[in-house]
Amino acid sequence: MIRCHLSRMMGERKLKIADVARETGLHRNTITLLYNETANRVDMETIDRLCDLFACGVGDLFERVSDDSAP
């Protein structure tokens, strides 16, 4: 299972979904799906824009965890 740390990263910077959408040019729906960890797939461009915004690597944004540790 892949975990997305977007909600944590946004919280640390006190950013709202609208702020991230404005800064990255991504659709609000895309950000919402990642924020809620309900996205089934993510475009490479989306990952690139988020990594640019948060000045992080892909491994900081996403993490692979075993299914037995899922909430």
C-alpha positions as CSV (number, residue, x, y, z in Angstrom):
1,M,0.0,0.0,0.0
2,I,1.2,3.5,-0.8
3,R,0.7,6.2,1.8
4,C,0.6,9.9,0.8
5,H,2.0,12.4,3.2
6,L,0.4,15.4,1.5
7,S,-2.0,16.2,4.4
8,R,0.9,16.2,6.9
9,M,3.1,18.4,4.7
10,M,0.2,20.8,4.1
11,G,-0.5,20.9,7.9
12,E,3.1,21.7,8.7
13,R,3.0,24.7,6.4
14,K,-0.6,25.6,7.2
15,L,-1.6,25.4,3.6
16,K,-5.2,24.7,2.4
17,I,-6.1,22.7,-0.7
18,A,-6.9,26.0,-2.5
19,D,-3.4,27.3,-1.6
20,V,-1.8,24.2,-3.1
21,A,-4.0,24.3,-6.2
22,R,-3.1,28.0,-6.8
23,E,0.7,27.4,-6.2
24,T,0.9,24.3,-8.4
25,G,-1.8,24.9,-11.0
26,L,-3.2,21.4,-10.2
27,H,-7.0,20.8,-10.0
28,R,-8.5,21.0,-6.5
29,N,-10.0,17.5,-7.0
30,T,-6.5,16.0,-7.7
31,I,-5.2,17.5,-4.5
32,T,-8.2,16.5,-2.5
33,L,-7.8,12.8,-3.6
34,L,-4.2,12.8,-2.6
35,Y,-5.0,14.7,0.7
36,N,-7.6,12.0,1.6
37,E,-5.4,9.2,0.3
38,T,-8.2,8.0,-2.0
39,A,-6.4,8.5,-5.3
40,N,-5.9,5.4,-7.4
41,R,-3.2,6.8,-9.6
42,V,-1.1,10.0,-9.9
43,D,0.5,11.6,-12.9
44,M,4.2,12.2,-12.9
45,E,3.6,15.9,-13.5
46,T,1.5,16.1,-10.4
47,I,4.2,14.5,-8.3
48,D,6.8,16.8,-9.8
49,R,4.8,20.0,-9.1
50,L,4.1,18.9,-5.5
51,C,7.8,18.1,-4.9
52,D,8.7,21.5,-6.3
53,L,6.2,23.2,-4.0
54,F,7.3,21.4,-0.9
55,A,11.0,21.3,-1.9
56,C,11.0,17.5,-1.2
57,G,11.7,14.2,-2.9
58,V,9.2,11.6,-4.0
59,G,10.1,9.5,-1.0
60,D,9.1,12.4,1.3
61,L,5.7,12.6,-0.4
62,F,4.9,8.9,-0.7
63,E,5.8,5.9,1.3
64,R,5.2,2.2,0.7
65,V,3.9,0.3,3.7
66,S,2.9,-3.3,4.2
67,D,-0.9,-3.9,4.1
68,D,-1.0,-5.2,7.7
69,S,0.0,-1.8,9.0
70,A,-2.9,0.0,7.3
71,P,-5.4,1.8,9.6
